[in-house]
Amino acid sequence: MAKTSVVARSKKEPKFSSRLVRRCFCCGRAHGYMRDFDICRICFRELVREGKIPGMTKASW
Protein backbone atom coordinates (compact mmCIF):
# COMPACT_ATOMS: atom_id res chain seq x y z
CA MET A 1 0.00 0.00 0.00
CA ALA A 2 1.41 3.36 -1.02
CA LYS A 3 1.73 6.21 1.46
CA THR A 4 -1.20 8.58 1.56
CA SER A 5 1.01 11.56 0.74
CA VAL A 6 2.40 9.83 -2.39
CA VAL A 7 -1.11 9.00 -3.63
CA ALA A 8 -2.28 12.57 -2.97
CA ARG A 9 0.72 14.00 -4.84
CA SER A 10 0.03 11.76 -7.86
CA LYS A 11 -3.58 13.00 -8.06
CA LYS A 12 -2.45 16.62 -8.51
CA GLU A 13 -2.16 18.00 -12.02
CA PRO A 14 1.54 17.81 -12.99
CA LYS A 15 3.45 20.86 -14.18
CA PHE A 16 4.62 18.94 -17.24
CA SER A 17 2.75 16.09 -18.95
CA SER A 18 5.80 13.81 -18.81
CA ARG A 19 5.63 13.84 -15.00
CA LEU A 20 2.24 12.11 -14.93
CA VAL A 21 2.29 9.05 -12.68
CA ARG A 22 -0.50 6.54 -13.09
CA ARG A 23 -1.35 4.59 -9.96
CA CYS A 24 -3.69 1.76 -9.08
CA PHE A 25 -6.89 3.18 -7.60
CA CYS A 26 -7.18 0.22 -5.19
CA CYS A 27 -3.74 0.15 -3.56
CA GLY A 28 -1.80 3.09 -5.05
CA ARG A 29 0.89 0.93 -6.66
CA ALA A 30 2.77 2.67 -9.50
CA HIS A 31 4.54 -0.29 -11.12
CA GLY A 32 2.76 -3.09 -12.94
CA TYR A 33 -0.09 -0.73 -13.84
CA MET A 34 -2.59 -1.77 -16.53
CA ARG A 35 -4.10 1.23 -18.33
CA ASP A 36 -7.09 -0.71 -19.69
CA PHE A 37 -8.35 -1.45 -16.19
CA ASP A 38 -6.71 1.37 -14.14
CA ILE A 39 -5.37 -1.16 -11.62
CA CYS A 40 -2.07 -2.90 -10.92
CA ARG A 41 -1.35 -6.50 -11.85
CA ILE A 42 -1.80 -7.75 -8.29
CA CYS A 43 -5.25 -6.21 -7.81
CA PHE A 44 -6.17 -7.33 -11.33
CA ARG A 45 -5.32 -10.93 -10.49
CA GLU A 46 -7.35 -10.83 -7.27
CA LEU A 47 -10.41 -9.29 -8.96
CA VAL A 48 -10.29 -11.83 -11.80
CA ARG A 49 -10.06 -14.69 -9.32
CA GLU A 50 -13.11 -13.35 -7.48
CA GLY A 51 -15.01 -12.98 -10.76
CA LYS A 52 -15.50 -9.22 -10.41
CA ILE A 53 -14.15 -8.36 -13.88
CA PRO A 54 -16.65 -9.54 -16.52
CA GLY A 55 -15.29 -11.60 -19.40
CA MET A 56 -12.07 -12.58 -17.61
CA THR A 57 -11.37 -16.03 -16.23
CA LYS A 58 -8.37 -17.77 -14.80
CA ALA A 59 -6.40 -19.57 -17.49
CA SER A 60 -6.60 -23.35 -17.63
CA TRP A 61 -5.37 -25.59 -20.41
Buried (B, 14 or more C-beta within 10 A) or exposed (E): EBEEEEBEEBEEEEEEEEEEEEBBEBBBBBEEBEEEBBBBBEBBEBBBEEEEBEEBEEEEE
